[in-house]
Amino acid sequence: QVLVGRRCQIERTDICLQDSECPSKNACISGECVNPCEASKPCGVNADCKVLDTVPVRTMICECKEGYQGNAAVQCDKKSTCLIEKGFVRDINGRCVCPPGKALDIYNFCSDCIIENGFAVNGTNHCICDLERGMIIDVYGKCRCPTEHGYKLTPSGECVPFVIPECTSDAECSNKLYCNLETQHCEDPCLKKTCGINAFCDVVSHEAVCQCITGYNGNPYEFCNHTNFRTDFPRPDMVVSCLADGVSVQIHITEPRFNGVLYVKGHSKEEECRKVVNLSGDTTSRTELFKVQFGDCGLIHDNGIANFILKNVTLGFNVSMLTTAGTIANTGPPPVCQMRIVTQTGQEINSAEIGDNLMLQVDIEPATIYGGFARSCIAKTMEDNVENEYVVTDENG
């Protein structure tokens, strides 16, 4: 301290006032020239601090040590060896990896690993033969699809059983079928075709074509109108023959200008169950042969007997209660009515054959309280949208 006037004042003994007054690689800190890296230790783990002789102030920089990488202000980690001669590259994060489409082989080289060829990359980034997709490793150590045993390699790399396609073009199917290129099977094009009212689907050269049924005209894809035609032709002579594979009907038509359709009842729109006969320009008689195969048109072979199956048997009825003129106080449970079509033994059916002896059975429960009878029962059949009605019991039951 020194006396200045009447006051004591601390006398400064600073060596420096600014960095430029200090030697190289030193900075003026608290009036002394020191190495700022040693004084502040600004760098992270495995990093070195360097001083640059900038003015008016010194500059410190942090650099990772040789063989290390990372954020020098925080921590530097040792660099991993990335051998480019083995095909490795560094990704955007600095990791040493195999390029896309490649993986490690048995020698830890980056080699092609094509998924479409049946290979896969496992958890250790090695390229392996994908046995889960049907591939095998042969006696020579090669990964392949055993095509000699009926397998094929798909474009996605799946080794699957090879199925010989039924067809690859329409020409390989019959004229009444077309080749579905998705399933490679010959199919009926009419299954996906919707024709109009009073029209049916026919197949011409593998294509579905809608046609109006006989006696109708118009747009077969929308609606066919009924036309007037003669219906009073006398019944022709017929000879029915049971064959090993079906039933044939020989019909001798003598009426000139006959124009009609021979068909199995209930199957008039199915091509194999109908036959068009047109004698409009012919004045002579003709014998037509109409044959139906077993399995078509509801025709079945049952122990040497040809039967037709009638399907879609449905029931419907209305129930009303009959009382006396007075009011009846009903304290019991309400009646439950059931109507069934059954055989002579009481077995309920939902299909029948022509000639079956059937019964209409009406049950009312509980029978100890209620009774009843069936009146105004009718049976209906549908044929080409024409409803036929038959009376079973009248209004008096």
Solvent accessible surface area in square Angstrom, and as a share of the most:
residue,aa,sasa,rsa
1,Q,164,0.73
2,V,62,0.36
3,L,129,0.64
4,V,73,0.42
5,G,67,0.64
6,R,239,0.87
7,R,185,0.68
8,C,93,0.56
9,Q,104,0.46
10,I,131,0.67
11,E,104,0.46
12,R,175,0.64
13,T,120,0.70
14,D,54,0.28
15,I,138,0.70
16,C,3,0.02
17,L,138,0.69
18,Q,97,0.43
19,D,17,0.09
20,S,58,0.37
21,E,91,0.41
22,C,11,0.07
23,P,86,0.54
24,S,68,0.44
25,K,100,0.42
26,N,35,0.18
27,A,7,0.06
28,C,25,0.15
29,I,69,0.35
30,S,113,0.73
31,G,11,0.10
32,E,97,0.43
33,C,35,0.21
34,V,47,0.27
35,N,50,0.25
36,P,9,0.06
37,C,13,0.08
38,E,121,0.54
39,A,65,0.50
40,S,66,0.42
41,K,156,0.66
42,P,54,0.34
43,C,31,0.18
44,G,18,0.18
45,V,88,0.50
46,N,51,0.26
47,A,15,0.12
48,D,64,0.33
49,C,37,0.22
50,K,103,0.44
51,V,11,0.06
52,L,76,0.38
53,D,69,0.36
54,T,54,0.31
55,V,107,0.61
56,P,104,0.65
57,V,97,0.55
58,R,32,0.12
59,T,54,0.31
60,M,75,0.33
61,I,58,0.29
62,C,39,0.23
63,E,70,0.31
64,C,37,0.22
65,K,88,0.37
66,E,170,0.76
67,G,34,0.32
68,Y,62,0.24
69,Q,72,0.32
70,G,57,0.55
71,N,90,0.46
72,A,14,0.11
73,A,63,0.49
74,V,98,0.57
75,Q,90,0.40
76,C,0,0.00
77,D,80,0.42
78,K,153,0.65
79,K,103,0.44
80,S,66,0.42
81,T,111,0.64
82,C,26,0.15
83,L,66,0.33
84,I,137,0.69
85,E,124,0.56
86,K,56,0.24
87,G,28,0.27
88,F,36,0.15
89,V,66,0.38
90,R,99,0.36
91,D,41,0.21
92,I,176,0.89
93,N,104,0.54
94,G,26,0.25
95,R,146,0.53
96,C,36,0.22
97,V,51,0.29
98,C,27,0.16
99,P,32,0.20
100,P,135,0.85
101,G,54,0.52
102,K,76,0.32
103,A,2,0.02
104,L,26,0.13
105,D,34,0.18
106,I,150,0.76
107,Y,154,0.59
108,N,72,0.37
109,F,86,0.36
110,C,16,0.09
111,S,37,0.24
112,D,96,0.50
113,C,6,0.03
114,I,78,0.40
115,I,77,0.39
116,E,93,0.42
117,N,68,0.35
118,G,0,0.00
119,F,58,0.24
120,A,22,0.17
121,V,71,0.41
122,N,56,0.28
123,G,84,0.81
124,T,90,0.52
125,N,92,0.47
126,H,54,0.24
127,C,30,0.18
128,I,75,0.38
129,C,17,0.10
130,D,22,0.11
131,L,107,0.53
132,E,169,0.76
133,R,43,0.16
134,G,30,0.29
135,M,6,0.03
136,I,65,0.33
137,I,98,0.50
138,D,26,0.13
139,V,141,0.81
140,Y,178,0.68
141,G,54,0.52
142,K,133,0.56
143,C,26,0.16
144,R,86,0.31
145,C,12,0.07
146,P,10,0.06
147,T,86,0.50
148,E,106,0.47
149,H,134,0.60
150,G,37,0.36
151,Y,80,0.30
152,K,87,0.37
153,L,68,0.34
154,T,30,0.17
155,P,128,0.80
156,S,68,0.44
157,G,0,0.00
158,E,64,0.29
159,C,7,0.04
160,V,48,0.27
161,P,86,0.54
162,F,101,0.42
163,V,114,0.66
164,I,141,0.72
165,P,42,0.26
166,E,93,0.42
167,C,1,0.00
168,T,73,0.43
169,S,48,0.31
170,D,57,0.30
171,A,92,0.71
172,E,97,0.43
173,C,14,0.08
174,S,65,0.42
175,N,104,0.53
176,K,97,0.41
177,L,56,0.28
178,Y,45,0.17
179,C,7,0.04
180,N,17,0.08
181,L,125,0.62
182,E,162,0.73
183,T,69,0.40
184,Q,70,0.31
185,H,91,0.41
186,C,23,0.14
187,E,48,0.21
188,D,50,0.26
189,P,14,0.09
190,C,27,0.16
191,L,142,0.71
192,K,149,0.63
193,K,77,0.33
194,T,120,0.70
195,C,29,0.17
196,G,14,0.14
197,I,96,0.49
198,N,21,0.11
199,A,6,0.04
200,F,13,0.06
201,C,24,0.14
202,D,18,0.09
203,V,12,0.07
204,V,78,0.45
205,S,77,0.49
206,H,31,0.14
207,E,117,0.52
208,A,21,0.16
209,V,48,0.28
210,C,5,0.03
211,Q,67,0.30
212,C,30,0.18
213,I,19,0.10
214,T,47,0.27
215,G,17,0.16
216,Y,51,0.19
217,N,83,0.42
218,G,49,0.47
219,N,67,0.35
220,P,26,0.17
221,Y,103,0.39
222,E,120,0.54
223,F,94,0.39
224,C,0,0.00
225,N,78,0.40
226,H,107,0.48
227,T,42,0.25
228,N,153,0.78
229,F,100,0.41
230,R,118,0.43
231,T,113,0.66
232,D,101,0.52
233,F,44,0.18
234,P,81,0.51
235,R,197,0.72
236,P,47,0.29
237,D,107,0.56
238,M,76,0.34
239,V,91,0.52
240,V,94,0.54
241,S,44,0.29
242,C,101,0.61
243,L,72,0.36
244,A,108,0.83
245,D,63,0.33
246,G,0,0.00
247,V,17,0.10
248,S,10,0.06
249,V,29,0.17
250,Q,85,0.38
251,I,9,0.04
252,H,74,0.33
253,I,6,0.03
254,T,85,0.49
255,E,37,0.17
256,P,44,0.28
257,R,143,0.52
258,F,32,0.14
259,N,68,0.35
260,G,13,0.12
261,V,34,0.20
262,L,27,0.13
263,Y,91,0.34
264,V,19,0.11
265,K,131,0.55
266,G,51,0.49
267,H,43,0.19
268,S,9,0.06
269,K,80,0.34
270,E,69,0.31
271,E,71,0.32
272,E,95,0.43
273,C,0,0.00
274,R,21,0.08
275,K,67,0.28
276,V,82,0.47
277,V,2,0.01
278,N,80,0.41
279,L,1,0.00
280,S,62,0.40
281,G,81,0.77
282,D,43,0.22
283,T,102,0.59
284,T,87,0.51
285,S,57,0.37
286,R,92,0.34
287,T,67,0.39
288,E,16,0.07
289,L,105,0.52
290,F,19,0.08
291,K,79,0.33
292,V,9,0.05
293,Q,78,0.35
294,F,47,0.19
295,G,65,0.63
296,D,49,0.25
297,C,6,0.04
298,G,19,0.18
299,L,0,0.00
300,I,57,0.29
301,H,107,0.48
302,D,58,0.30
303,N,142,0.73
304,G,62,0.60
305,I,107,0.54
306,A,31,0.24
307,N,24,0.12
308,F,57,0.24
309,I,37,0.19
310,L,93,0.46
311,K,145,0.61
312,N,137,0.70
313,V,48,0.28
314,T,116,0.67
315,L,79,0.39
316,G,64,0.61
317,F,95,0.39
318,N,154,0.79
319,V,83,0.48
320,S,85,0.55
321,M,114,0.51
322,L,122,0.61
323,T,89,0.52
324,T,96,0.56
325,A,120,0.93
326,G,47,0.45
327,T,140,0.81
328,I,103,0.52
329,A,91,0.70
330,N,81,0.42
331,T,136,0.79
332,G,33,0.32
333,P,72,0.45
334,P,100,0.63
335,P,36,0.23
336,V,85,0.49
337,C,32,0.19
338,Q,102,0.45
339,M,27,0.12
340,R,65,0.24
341,I,36,0.18
342,V,0,0.00
343,T,35,0.20
344,Q,100,0.44
345,T,124,0.72
346,G,31,0.30
347,Q,126,0.56
348,E,99,0.44
349,I,37,0.19
350,N,119,0.61
351,S,47,0.30
352,A,11,0.08
353,E,37,0.17
354,I,107,0.54
355,G,77,0.74
356,D,68,0.35
357,N,104,0.53
358,L,62,0.31
359,M,79,0.35
360,L,69,0.34
361,Q,51,0.23
362,V,58,0.33
363,D,42,0.22
364,I,37,0.19
365,E,94,0.42
366,P,38,0.24
367,A,72,0.56
368,T,131,0.76
369,I,97,0.49
370,Y,37,0.14
371,G,68,0.65
372,G,57,0.55
373,F,113,0.47
374,A,32,0.25
375,R,118,0.43
376,S,70,0.45
377,C,18,0.11
378,I,78,0.40
379,A,45,0.35
380,K,105,0.44
381,T,55,0.32
382,M,118,0.52
383,E,19,0.09
384,D,47,0.24
385,N,101,0.52
386,V,88,0.51
387,E,94,0.42
388,N,48,0.25
389,E,100,0.45
390,Y,117,0.44
391,V,111,0.64
392,V,82,0.47
393,T,37,0.21
394,D,77,0.40
395,E,118,0.53
396,N,123,0.63
397,G,52,0.50
